[in-house]
Structure formats: structure tokens, C-alpha cells
Amino acid sequence: MKIYDYNGRKNISGDRIREARLKLKLSQAELAAQMQIEGINIERDSISRVEIGTRFIPDYELPAFSKVLNVPVEWILGMKDH
């Protein structure tokens, strides 16, 4: 499967995920643990890669990020302000 780049990144949501994580004062490891509770198998290093834009985010992970970070999916995608 080919993963495409968008402006040199694999996702458009990493910056917002990082912003929401920091607002909640969660470490990357804590975010990964919370995601695992939601049924998403993701490690701390994958969270890091999401945030810097070098990891693709499958659509099934977005609702879990939204729930754990307490922000709308639309905000994560940059479609609305929070």
C-alpha cells in the first residue's frame, strides 16, 4: 500500500493531536496507554511519529484520539476551531 505525502507529511492532524495532548498535560506514553484502553494498539514512538507527521493516521484511530483528547474529530482535522 502506498502512503501519500501531503506537503511532506503523512498526516494533517499531528500538530493538533500534540496541542491537545499538551493541554491535557499527558505524556506521549500516557496518550498511547489511553489509546490502548480504547482498543487502538499504538506505542509511544508511534505517537511521536504522528505528532511530527511521519506516521499515517488511519481513519479508525481518529475517533479514539477525539475521545481521549476530548476534542471533536473535526478539530483534529483542522476543519473547525476548538
SVG drawing of the C-alpha trace seen along z (x, -y; Angstrom):
<svg xmlns="http://www.w3.org/2000/svg" viewBox="-16 -28 26 31">
<polyline fill="none" stroke="black" stroke-width="0.4" points="0.0,0.0 1.3,-3.4 1.1,-6.1 1.0,-9.5 2.6,-12.7 0.7,-15.9 3.1,-18.9 5.8,-16.5 3.8,-14.9 1.9,-11.7 -1.0,-13.3 -2.6,-16.7 -3.6,-16.1 -0.3,-15.6 0.1,-19.2 -3.5,-19.3 -3.0,-16.0 0.2,-17.3 -1.6,-20.6 -4.5,-18.7 -2.1,-16.3 -0.1,-19.1 -3.2,-21.0 -4.2,-17.9 -0.6,-17.5 -0.4,-14.0 3.0,-12.4 3.2,-10.6 3.3,-7.3 0.2,-8.3 -1.6,-9.1 -0.6,-5.7 -1.8,-3.9 -5.2,-5.7 -5.5,-4.9 -4.8,-1.2 -7.7,-1.3 -9.9,-2.5 -8.8,0.6 -6.1,-1.1 -2.8,0.7 -0.3,-2.2 3.0,-2.8 4.7,-5.9 7.1,-6.1 4.1,-6.0 2.5,-8.9 5.8,-10.8 5.7,-10.0 2.1,-11.0 2.9,-14.4 5.9,-15.1 3.9,-13.9 5.9,-10.8 3.2,-8.3 -0.1,-7.9 -3.2,-8.1 -5.9,-5.5 -9.5,-6.8 -10.4,-4.3 -7.9,-5.9 -9.4,-9.4 -12.5,-8.8 -10.2,-7.3 -7.9,-10.3 -11.0,-12.5 -12.4,-10.7 -9.1,-10.5 -8.1,-14.1 -11.7,-15.4 -11.8,-17.3 -14.0,-16.9 -12.6,-14.9 -13.3,-17.9 -11.0,-20.0 -8.3,-17.3 -8.6,-17.5 -8.4,-21.3 -12.0,-21.7 -13.1,-23.9 -11.7,-25.9 -11.9,-24.5"/>
</svg>
